[in-house]
């Protein structure tokens, strides 16, 4: 019985650690699902000066609830745990934001550190 309780405690602890990790420093997080076209993320690797995370809400339902994700894909920009900007898909499940626009937001955050 102790092993089950310990296992559950460790599992919950790991979830909590992960739930904070994806928000560290300047982070760009894409919440998605298996039915979303991967073409939305084709330029994802071109983003720089930010941690990048892709979270499958089908596998991480607790994060979906915690982050109040209503539609996928949704992209959130975080700065030291604080949500800075959110981009949500339209009714066709397509993002109307470009990687260039996301990079501009990241650049503003980086520049603000030096002001």
C-alpha positions as CSV (number, residue, x, y, z in Angstrom):
1,X,0.0,0.0,0.0
2,X,2.9,2.3,0.8
3,X,4.4,1.7,-2.7
4,X,1.1,2.8,-4.4
5,X,0.9,6.0,-2.3
6,X,4.6,6.8,-3.0
7,X,4.2,6.1,-6.7
8,X,1.2,8.4,-6.9
9,X,3.0,11.1,-5.0
10,X,6.0,10.9,-7.3
11,X,3.8,11.1,-10.3
12,X,2.0,14.2,-9.1
13,X,5.3,15.8,-8.1
14,X,6.7,15.1,-11.6
15,X,3.5,16.7,-13.2
16,X,4.0,19.8,-11.0
17,X,7.7,20.1,-12.0
18,X,6.8,19.8,-15.7
19,X,3.9,22.2,-15.4
20,X,6.3,24.9,-14.2
21,X,9.2,24.1,-16.5
22,X,7.4,25.0,-19.8
23,X,6.9,28.5,-18.4
24,X,10.5,29.2,-17.4
25,X,12.2,32.4,-18.7
26,X,10.9,33.4,-22.1
27,X,9.0,30.5,-23.4
28,X,6.7,29.9,-26.4
29,X,4.3,27.0,-25.9
30,X,2.1,25.5,-28.6
31,X,-0.9,23.5,-27.2
32,X,-2.0,21.1,-29.9
33,X,-3.6,17.7,-30.5
34,X,-3.1,14.8,-32.9
35,X,-5.8,16.0,-35.3
36,X,-4.2,19.4,-35.9
37,X,-2.2,19.8,-39.1
38,X,1.5,19.9,-38.5
39,X,1.9,22.6,-41.2
40,X,1.0,25.2,-38.5
41,X,4.3,24.5,-36.9
42,X,6.5,24.3,-40.0
43,X,8.6,27.3,-39.1
44,X,8.6,26.6,-35.4
45,X,12.4,25.8,-35.3
46,X,13.2,29.3,-36.7
47,X,12.1,31.0,-33.5
48,X,15.0,32.0,-31.3
49,X,15.7,33.6,-27.9
50,X,12.9,31.6,-26.3
51,X,12.4,28.1,-25.0
52,X,10.0,26.2,-27.3
53,X,7.5,23.6,-26.1
54,X,4.8,21.7,-27.9
55,X,2.3,20.1,-25.6
56,X,-0.2,17.6,-26.8
57,X,-3.4,18.2,-24.8
58,X,-4.6,14.7,-25.4
59,X,-1.6,13.4,-23.4
60,X,-1.6,16.3,-20.9
61,X,-5.2,17.0,-20.0
62,X,-4.2,18.5,-16.7
63,X,-2.2,21.2,-18.4
64,X,-5.0,21.9,-20.8
65,X,-7.3,22.5,-17.9
66,X,-4.7,24.5,-15.9
67,X,-4.0,26.8,-18.9
68,X,-7.7,27.1,-19.9
69,X,-7.1,25.8,-23.5
70,X,-10.4,26.0,-25.4
71,X,-9.2,25.5,-28.9
72,X,-6.2,24.0,-30.6
73,X,-3.7,25.0,-31.7
74,X,-3.2,27.7,-29.1
75,X,0.1,29.4,-28.7
76,X,1.1,31.1,-25.4
77,X,4.1,33.3,-24.8
78,X,5.4,33.3,-21.2
79,X,7.9,35.4,-19.4
80,X,9.1,33.9,-16.1
81,X,5.8,32.1,-15.6
82,X,3.6,35.1,-16.5
83,X,1.4,34.8,-19.6
84,X,2.3,37.6,-22.0
85,X,0.4,36.9,-25.2
86,X,-2.0,34.3,-26.5
87,X,-2.8,33.3,-30.1
88,X,-5.8,31.0,-30.7
89,X,-6.8,29.1,-33.8
90,X,-9.8,30.2,-35.8
91,X,-12.9,28.2,-36.4
92,X,-11.0,26.2,-39.1
93,X,-8.4,25.2,-36.5
94,X,-5.8,27.4,-38.2
95,X,-3.5,29.9,-36.6
96,X,-3.6,33.4,-38.0
97,X,-0.3,34.4,-36.6
98,X,3.1,34.0,-38.3
99,X,6.4,33.0,-36.8
100,X,7.6,36.5,-37.7
101,X,4.9,38.0,-35.5
102,X,5.7,35.7,-32.7
103,X,9.4,36.5,-33.0
104,X,8.6,40.2,-32.8
105,X,6.9,39.6,-29.5
106,X,9.9,37.6,-28.3
107,X,12.3,40.3,-29.4
108,X,10.3,42.9,-27.4
109,X,10.6,40.8,-24.3
110,X,14.3,40.3,-24.8
111,X,14.8,44.1,-25.4
112,X,12.8,45.0,-22.3
113,X,15.3,43.1,-20.2
114,X,17.9,45.7,-21.1
115,X,15.8,48.8,-20.5
